[in-house]
Amino acid sequence: MVIISIIIILVYLFLIGSFAFGFDKVKPFKLKDTIAKTTFTVIIPFRNEAENLPSLLESIIKLEYPNHLFEVIFVDDESDDNSVEIINKFIAKSQNNIEIIKNERTSNAPKKDAITTAIKIAKNEWILTTDADCILPKYWLDCYDEFIQQHQSKCIVAPVTYNKINDFLNRFQLLDLLSLQGTTIGGFGIKKPFLCNGANFGYQKSAFNELNGFKGNSNIASGDDIFLLEKMVKTFPENVHYLKNEHAIVNTKPQQSWVLLIEQRLRWASKANAYTNWFSKLTGLIVLLTNALIISLGLLSVLSVFNVKIFLYLFFIKFNIDFFLIYKSASFFNQKEALQSYPLALIFYPFFSVYVAILSVFTTYKWKGRTFKK
């Protein structure tokens, strides 16, 4: 058992170490204040987001990009609060090109349907997706525009983080997201991109149509980002890039309770079996095995069945390699203050992740007031 445990930890060390190495291989993209040329269609699906829309709309006003070069399409997915009213009032006062359309449901995936519905009427070649609970940075479109002008891209993945809130629940989520973002960037750095976030995701309309959009995974409610990325990487491996620029970072909200956080993670876990990228599946398996191993060895050490010193050595290796990657990510996102909760979060995370993984096998999940099967 000792040998097997050491092998698993060493494989995990190599995997996370490769992401940390890859993180630095993706060079920061610097803005040069060039003349804007790219036209964008920003697609924002929403359902009962009255609480979050004012902040998003305010950030749209502040975008430092010529109004005639972008449009915003809000897609209403059967909201029963005053979300539509809030947007309409904004449109009446705004000089931006904004409209609201109804979602055309054709599958088990409301968000995918919403994006597809909007793309059908999108006037521009570049599609950017984000969420209604996000805040867009003022140079968001400038970053995409200059990157597109300098690279032969068909798909662009960009950074996402949580707002800064000082309690353990939110710092725990922030550390987890920083780890995911570090892994995302690291994956691009080692030429194995497999993660992205639909809150900050861009691609050409023509590429989306060439790949038949979400066809092949529309039976899975979530995954409007990951499954499309997999298609893009498979078909256009040299034209999928990461936009590593601090001015492109989209801020979103963490979940407000542990119950909601678990529901979110169940939704994320629901799509894992449908991944087609072998590296993505391997990474998930190694991470899950390592977290399960840490829990098992910890319990066995307490029961004096496993050598405590060996367990502490293995835990020390995991502690440090995880910190190495998260520190790089926290530095890029300028959120090092979250690291104060890292020791406690590292102890708690294996239990959380294994619990969600087990629960996802046996249960449904809720999303926006709806219940979905796996």
C-alpha positions as CSV (number, residue, x, y, z in Angstrom):
1,M,0.0,0.0,0.0
2,V,2.9,2.3,0.7
3,I,4.3,1.9,-2.8
4,I,1.0,2.4,-4.4
5,S,0.4,5.6,-2.3
6,I,3.8,6.9,-3.3
7,I,3.2,6.2,-7.0
8,I,-0.1,8.1,-6.9
9,I,1.4,11.1,-5.2
10,L,4.3,11.2,-7.6
11,V,2.0,11.1,-10.6
12,Y,0.0,13.9,-9.0
13,L,3.2,15.8,-8.4
14,F,4.2,15.5,-12.0
15,L,0.7,16.5,-13.3
16,I,0.3,19.6,-11.1
17,G,3.9,20.4,-11.7
18,S,3.4,20.3,-15.4
19,F,0.5,22.8,-15.1
20,A,2.7,25.1,-13.0
21,F,5.4,24.9,-15.7
22,G,2.8,25.4,-18.4
23,F,1.4,28.5,-16.6
24,D,4.6,30.4,-17.2
25,K,4.8,29.2,-20.8
26,V,1.6,31.2,-21.6
27,K,3.1,34.7,-21.9
28,P,1.0,37.7,-20.7
29,F,-0.6,39.5,-23.6
30,K,0.0,43.3,-23.5
31,L,-2.4,45.9,-24.9
32,K,-0.9,48.3,-27.5
33,D,-3.8,50.7,-27.9
34,T,-4.3,49.8,-31.6
35,I,-7.3,50.9,-33.6
36,A,-10.3,48.7,-32.9
37,K,-11.4,46.6,-35.9
38,T,-13.2,43.4,-34.6
39,T,-16.9,43.3,-34.4
40,F,-18.5,41.3,-31.6
41,T,-21.8,39.8,-30.6
42,V,-21.9,39.4,-26.8
43,I,-24.4,36.8,-25.7
44,I,-25.8,36.7,-22.2
45,P,-28.4,34.1,-21.3
46,F,-30.3,34.8,-18.1
47,R,-33.1,33.5,-15.9
48,N,-34.3,35.4,-12.8
49,E,-31.2,37.6,-12.5
50,A,-32.8,40.8,-11.3
51,E,-30.4,41.0,-8.4
52,N,-27.3,40.8,-10.5
53,L,-28.3,42.6,-13.7
54,P,-27.7,46.2,-12.5
55,S,-24.0,45.6,-11.9
56,L,-23.6,43.8,-15.3
57,L,-25.4,46.6,-17.1
58,E,-23.3,49.2,-15.4
59,S,-20.2,47.4,-16.6
60,I,-21.5,47.3,-20.2
61,I,-21.9,51.1,-20.1
62,K,-18.2,51.4,-19.0
63,L,-16.8,49.3,-21.8
64,E,-14.1,51.3,-23.6
65,Y,-15.0,50.1,-27.1
66,P,-16.7,51.8,-30.0
67,N,-20.4,51.2,-29.7
68,H,-20.9,50.5,-33.4
69,L,-18.5,47.5,-33.2
70,F,-20.4,45.4,-30.8
71,E,-23.9,44.3,-30.0
72,V,-25.3,42.6,-26.9
73,I,-28.0,40.0,-27.0
74,F,-29.7,39.0,-23.8
75,V,-31.6,35.7,-24.0
76,D,-34.5,35.4,-21.6
77,D,-34.9,31.8,-20.4
78,E,-38.4,32.0,-18.9
79,S,-37.6,34.5,-16.2
80,D,-40.5,35.2,-13.8
81,D,-39.0,38.1,-11.9
82,N,-38.4,41.6,-13.2
83,S,-35.2,40.9,-15.1
84,V,-36.7,41.8,-18.5
85,E,-38.1,45.0,-17.1
86,I,-34.6,46.0,-15.7
87,I,-33.0,45.4,-19.1
88,N,-35.7,47.2,-21.0
89,K,-35.3,50.3,-18.8
90,F,-31.6,50.1,-19.4
91,I,-32.0,49.8,-23.2
92,A,-34.3,52.8,-23.2
93,K,-31.6,55.0,-21.8
94,S,-28.6,53.4,-23.4
95,Q,-26.7,54.2,-26.6
96,N,-25.4,50.7,-26.8
97,N,-26.8,48.2,-29.4
98,I,-28.7,45.9,-27.0
99,E,-31.7,43.6,-27.4
100,I,-33.6,40.9,-25.6
101,I,-34.9,37.8,-27.2
102,K,-36.7,34.7,-26.0
103,N,-35.0,31.4,-25.6
104,E,-36.0,28.8,-28.2
105,R,-35.9,25.5,-26.3
106,T,-35.1,22.5,-28.4
107,S,-33.1,20.3,-26.0
108,N,-32.4,19.4,-22.4
109,A,-29.8,22.2,-22.2
110,P,-31.4,25.7,-21.6
111,K,-28.2,27.6,-21.8
112,K,-27.0,25.9,-24.9
113,D,-30.4,26.6,-26.5
114,A,-30.1,30.2,-25.5
115,I,-26.6,30.6,-27.1
116,T,-27.7,28.8,-30.2
117,T,-30.8,31.0,-30.5
118,A,-28.7,34.2,-30.2
119,I,-26.1,33.0,-32.7
120,K,-28.8,32.5,-35.3
121,I,-29.4,36.3,-35.4
122,A,-25.9,37.5,-34.4
123,K,-24.8,40.2,-36.8
124,N,-21.1,39.7,-36.1
125,E,-18.5,37.0,-36.7
126,W,-17.0,36.9,-33.2
127,I,-19.2,35.6,-30.5
128,L,-18.4,36.3,-26.8
129,T,-20.4,34.6,-24.0
130,T,-20.7,35.7,-20.4
131,D,-23.1,35.3,-17.5
132,A,-25.7,37.7,-16.0
133,D,-24.0,37.6,-12.6
134,C,-20.7,38.9,-14.0
135,I,-19.0,42.2,-14.1
136,L,-17.0,43.0,-17.3
137,P,-13.7,44.9,-17.2
138,K,-13.7,48.1,-19.2
139,Y,-11.0,47.0,-21.6
140,W,-12.6,43.5,-22.1
141,L,-13.4,43.9,-25.8
142,D,-10.2,45.8,-26.5
143,C,-8.2,42.8,-25.2
144,Y,-10.1,40.4,-27.4
145,D,-9.8,42.8,-30.4
146,E,-6.1,43.3,-30.2
147,F,-5.5,39.6,-29.5
148,I,-7.5,38.6,-32.6
149,Q,-5.6,41.1,-34.7
150,Q,-2.3,39.6,-33.7
151,H,-3.3,35.9,-33.7
152,Q,-5.0,33.5,-36.1
153,S,-7.6,32.5,-33.6
154,K,-10.9,30.7,-34.0
155,C,-11.5,30.2,-30.3
156,I,-10.3,32.2,-27.3
157,V,-10.4,31.2,-23.6
158,A,-10.1,34.1,-21.1
159,P,-9.7,34.5,-17.3
160,V,-12.5,34.4,-14.8
161,T,-12.4,35.0,-11.0
162,Y,-14.7,35.6,-8.1
163,N,-15.3,38.9,-6.4
164,K,-13.3,39.4,-3.2
165,I,-15.4,38.5,-0.1
166,N,-13.8,37.9,3.2
167,D,-15.3,34.7,4.8
168,F,-14.1,31.1,4.6
169,L,-16.9,29.9,2.2
170,N,-16.0,32.5,-0.4
171,R,-12.2,32.2,0.1
172,F,-12.6,28.4,-0.3
173,Q,-14.4,28.9,-3.6
174,L,-11.9,31.5,-4.7
175,L,-9.0,29.2,-4.0
176,D,-10.7,26.4,-5.9
177,L,-11.4,28.7,-8.8
178,L,-7.8,29.9,-8.8
179,S,-6.7,26.3,-8.9
180,L,-9.0,25.7,-11.9
181,Q,-7.8,28.8,-13.7
182,G,-4.2,27.9,-13.0
183,T,-4.9,24.4,-14.5
184,T,-6.7,26.1,-17.5
185,I,-3.7,28.3,-18.3
186,G,-1.2,25.5,-17.5
187,G,-3.1,23.2,-19.9
188,F,-2.6,25.7,-22.7
189,G,1.0,26.1,-21.8
190,I,1.7,22.4,-22.2
191,K,-0.3,22.3,-25.5
192,K,-3.2,20.3,-23.9
193,P,-6.0,22.8,-23.5
194,F,-9.0,21.2,-21.8
195,L,-10.7,23.7,-19.5
196,C,-12.5,27.0,-20.1
197,N,-15.3,29.0,-18.5
198,G,-18.4,30.2,-20.4
199,A,-18.3,33.4,-18.4
200,N,-15.5,34.6,-20.6
201,F,-15.3,32.6,-23.8
202,G,-15.0,33.7,-27.4
203,Y,-15.2,32.0,-30.8
204,Q,-16.0,32.6,-34.5
205,K,-19.6,32.2,-35.5
206,S,-18.4,30.4,-38.6
207,A,-16.4,27.9,-36.6
208,F,-19.4,27.3,-34.3
209,N,-21.6,26.6,-37.3
210,E,-19.0,24.4,-39.0
211,L,-18.9,22.2,-35.8
212,N,-22.7,22.1,-35.7
213,G,-22.7,24.0,-32.4
214,F,-23.6,21.8,-29.4
215,K,-24.8,18.9,-31.5
216,G,-23.8,15.6,-29.8
217,N,-24.0,16.9,-26.2
218,S,-27.4,18.7,-26.1
219,N,-28.8,16.0,-23.9
220,I,-26.5,17.3,-21.1
221,A,-27.7,20.5,-19.5
222,S,-24.4,22.0,-18.7
223,G,-21.1,22.1,-20.7
224,D,-21.8,24.9,-23.1
225,D,-18.2,25.8,-22.7
226,I,-16.2,22.6,-22.2
227,F,-17.8,20.5,-24.9
228,L,-17.5,23.3,-27.5
229,L,-13.8,23.8,-26.5
230,E,-13.2,20.0,-27.1
231,K,-14.7,20.3,-30.6
232,M,-12.6,23.4,-31.3
233,V,-9.3,21.8,-30.1
234,K,-10.0,18.7,-32.1
235,T,-10.8,20.5,-35.3
236,F,-8.7,23.7,-35.0
237,P,-5.8,22.7,-32.7
238,E,-3.5,25.6,-33.8
239,N,-6.3,28.2,-33.6
240,V,-7.4,27.8,-30.0
241,H,-5.7,30.3,-27.6
242,Y,-5.6,31.6,-24.1
243,L,-5.9,35.4,-23.5
244,K,-3.7,36.0,-20.5
245,N,-4.3,39.7,-19.7
246,E,-5.3,41.2,-16.4
247,H,-7.6,43.6,-18.3
248,A,-9.6,40.7,-19.7
249,I,-10.5,39.2,-16.3
250,V,-14.3,38.8,-15.8
251,N,-15.5,38.9,-12.2
252,T,-18.4,36.7,-11.2
253,K,-20.2,35.8,-7.9
254,P,-19.4,32.9,-5.7
255,Q,-22.2,30.7,-4.4
256,Q,-23.8,32.1,-1.2
257,S,-24.2,28.9,0.7
258,W,-22.6,25.4,1.0
259,V,-25.8,23.9,-0.4
260,L,-25.7,26.1,-3.5
261,L,-22.0,25.4,-3.9
262,I,-22.6,21.6,-3.8
263,E,-25.5,22.0,-6.4
264,Q,-23.1,23.9,-8.6
265,R,-20.4,21.3,-8.3
266,L,-22.9,18.5,-9.0
267,R,-23.8,20.4,-12.2
268,W,-20.2,20.5,-13.2
269,A,-19.6,16.9,-12.3
270,S,-22.6,15.8,-14.4
271,K,-20.8,16.4,-17.6
272,A,-17.5,14.6,-16.7
273,N,-18.5,11.2,-18.2
274,A,-19.3,12.8,-21.5
275,Y,-15.8,14.4,-22.0
276,T,-14.1,13.2,-25.1
277,N,-10.7,14.6,-24.3
278,W,-8.6,11.7,-22.8
279,F,-6.3,14.1,-21.0
280,S,-9.2,15.8,-19.3
281,K,-10.5,12.4,-18.1
282,L,-7.0,11.3,-16.9
283,T,-6.5,14.6,-15.0
284,G,-9.9,14.2,-13.3
285,L,-9.1,10.7,-12.3
286,I,-5.7,11.5,-10.9
287,V,-7.0,14.4,-8.9
288,L,-9.9,12.3,-7.5
289,L,-7.6,9.4,-6.6
290,T,-5.2,11.7,-4.9
291,N,-7.9,13.3,-2.8
292,A,-9.4,10.0,-1.9
293,L,-5.9,8.7,-1.0
294,I,-5.3,11.6,1.4
295,I,-8.6,11.0,3.2
296,S,-7.9,7.2,3.4
297,L,-4.3,7.5,4.6
298,G,-5.3,10.2,7.1
299,L,-7.9,7.9,8.7
300,L,-5.6,4.9,8.6
301,S,-2.9,6.9,10.3
302,V,-5.2,7.9,13.1
303,L,-6.1,4.2,13.5
304,S,-2.4,3.4,13.5
305,V,-2.8,1.2,10.5
306,F,-0.6,3.4,8.3
307,N,2.7,5.0,9.1
308,V,2.0,8.6,10.2
309,K,5.4,9.9,9.0
310,I,4.8,8.6,5.5
311,F,1.4,10.1,5.4
312,L,2.7,13.5,6.5
313,Y,5.5,13.3,3.8
314,L,2.9,12.6,1.2
315,F,0.6,15.3,2.5
316,F,3.5,17.7,2.5
317,I,4.2,17.0,-1.2
318,K,0.5,17.6,-2.1
319,F,0.4,20.7,0.1
320,N,3.4,22.3,-1.6
321,I,2.7,21.5,-5.3
322,D,-0.9,22.7,-4.9
323,F,0.3,25.9,-3.3
324,F,2.9,26.4,-6.1
325,L,0.2,26.4,-8.8
326,I,-2.4,28.4,-6.8
327,Y,0.2,31.0,-5.8
328,K,1.0,31.6,-9.5
329,S,-2.7,32.0,-10.3
330,A,-3.3,34.2,-7.3
331,S,-0.4,36.4,-8.4
332,F,-1.9,36.8,-11.9
333,F,-5.4,37.6,-10.6
334,N,-4.0,39.9,-7.8
335,Q,-5.8,37.9,-5.1
336,K,-3.0,36.7,-2.8
337,E,-5.1,37.6,0.2
338,A,-7.1,34.4,-0.4
339,L,-4.0,32.3,0.5
340,Q,-4.5,33.0,4.2
341,S,-7.2,30.3,4.1
342,Y,-5.1,27.9,2.0
343,P,-4.0,25.5,4.9
344,L,-7.6,25.0,6.1
345,A,-9.0,24.8,2.6
346,L,-6.5,22.1,1.6
347,I,-7.5,20.0,4.6
348,F,-11.2,20.4,3.8
349,Y,-11.1,20.1,0.0
350,P,-10.4,16.4,-0.3
351,F,-13.5,15.6,1.7
352,F,-15.6,18.1,-0.3
353,S,-14.4,16.9,-3.7
354,V,-14.8,13.2,-3.0
355,Y,-18.3,13.8,-1.4
356,V,-19.4,15.7,-4.6
357,A,-18.0,12.9,-6.8
358,I,-19.8,10.2,-5.0
359,L,-23.0,12.2,-4.7
360,S,-23.0,13.0,-8.5
361,V,-23.3,9.2,-9.2
362,F,-26.6,8.8,-7.4
363,T,-28.4,12.1,-7.5
364,T,-29.9,14.8,-9.7
365,Y,-29.1,18.5,-9.4
366,K,-31.0,21.8,-9.4
367,W,-30.1,24.8,-11.6
368,K,-32.1,28.0,-11.8
369,G,-35.1,26.4,-10.1
370,R,-35.1,23.4,-12.4
371,T,-34.1,19.8,-11.7
372,F,-31.9,18.0,-14.1
373,K,-30.9,14.3,-14.4
374,K,-27.2,13.5,-14.9
